Amino acid sequence: MRLTPGSKTGSVRPHALLYPLGVWAVMAVVAVANGVFREVFLIPRIGDYLGHVASTALLVAAILLVSFAYFSRTPIEYGRTERIGVGVLWTTLTVGFEFVVGYAEGTPVSVTLGQYDVLAGQVWIAVPIALLVSPLLFGRYLAR
């Protein structure tokens, strides 16, 4: 049984955002494991920059895989507004987490912001983009 989406007015049902909180927690654990893998395995073997690029690519792939798995199995039929809400929720939680961890570690905000500077060769921006668009992409096509 599929739970139907919010009304045509663009309403968001609370449970439509509650379940994705758990999915984000899974993604957060995957991201931490990815960071450990990057620091212990990738960077010592291929260097700092390539390690970060490879790690980012792996994390984006993992985000897409987890999102695909969730939206292909959820009994909730998400409306467009709800899919946008899930993407915004996941992105906001992730970016907020990065800044909070950076602050707790004593990392200057300018350094954390620098991770989003694509003109400086940074690729991290791909992660929040994947988090933002994956619910729109998979939520729509897998619900059919």
N, C-alpha and C positions, 0 to 999 in steps of 0.2 A: 504494500500500500504506500503510495506516495502522498506526502503532505503537500497540498496545493500552495502556490505562491501567494504573496500578499496581494491585496486588491489592485486594481488598475490605477488607483490613485498614487501608487508608489509607496505604500506603507511598508514598514519593515517589521516582521514578527520577531519578538525577542529571541526565540529559540533559533531563528535563522542566523543569528550572530553568536549565540552561545556555543553551539557545537563547533563552529570554526575556531573558537578560542582553544579548544583541545587540540585541534589540528595544528594551530600555530605553535602550541607547546611541543608537539612532536617535531615540527620544523625547527624549533629553537634547539632541541636536543641534537638533531641532525647537524645544525649549523655549528654547535660547539664541537661535536665529533669531527666535523670537517676542519675546523680551526686547529684542533689537535693534530690531525693528519697532515695539514699544511705545515705546521711548525716542526713536527717530528720527522716526517718523511719527505715531503715535497721540497721545501726550502733547502735542506741540506744537500739534496741531489741535483736540483735544477736552478737554484738561486732564488733570491728574494722576489724579484719582479715576476719571473715565470711561475714561481710557486703561488703567488697571489692570483695571477691570471688563471692558472689551472684550478686552483681552489675555488675561485669565483664561478668558473664554468661548471665545476662539479656541484656546487651549491645550487646554482640555477637549475641544473638538471634534476637535482633532488627535490627542489621546490615544485617543479613541474610534475614530477612523478607523484609526490604526496598529494598535490592538488588534484591531479587526474584520478588517483585512487579514491580520494574523498568524494569528489563529485560523481564518480561512476558508481559509487555504492550507497550514497546517502539516500534516505527515503524522503528527504525534503526536496520539493521542487522550488528552486529559487527563482524569484522574479528578478528582473534586470536591476532594480534599485537595490535589492538585497545582495546581488552579486557584486555590485559596485561597493556596497557597504562592507562586504567581506574583504575585498581587495584593499580598501582604505584601512580597515581594521588591522589586517596583517601587516601592511606597510607601516602604519603608524606605530604599532607595537615594536616592530623590528628597528626602525630608525630611533625610536625612543629608547629602546634597550641599548643600542649602540652608544648613544650619548650618555646614558646613565652609567653604563660600565666604564666608558671613557672617563667620566667625571670621578667615579669611585677609584679608578686607577691613577688619577692625577694627570690624565692626558688633557692638554689644552683643547678647547673647543675648536680652535683653528686647525689642529691636526685631524680631529674627527671630521670636520667639514672638508678637509683636503682629500679625504677618501672618495669624495663625490666629484672631484675635479677631473672630468674626462679629458680636458685639454692638456692636463699634466700626465696623461696616460693611465689614469686610474680607471678601473673597470667595475668597481664595487656597485656602481649605480644600477648595474644589470640585476642585482638581487632585489632591490625594492621595486624595480619595474616588473620583474617576474611575479613578485608577490601581488602587485596591483592588478596585472592583467590576467593571471591564471584563473581566477574565479569567473571572470567574464568569458574567457575562452572555453574552459571546460564546463562550467556551469550551464552554459547555453547549449553546447553541442552534445553533451552526454545526457542531458535531460530528455532528449527526444527519443 
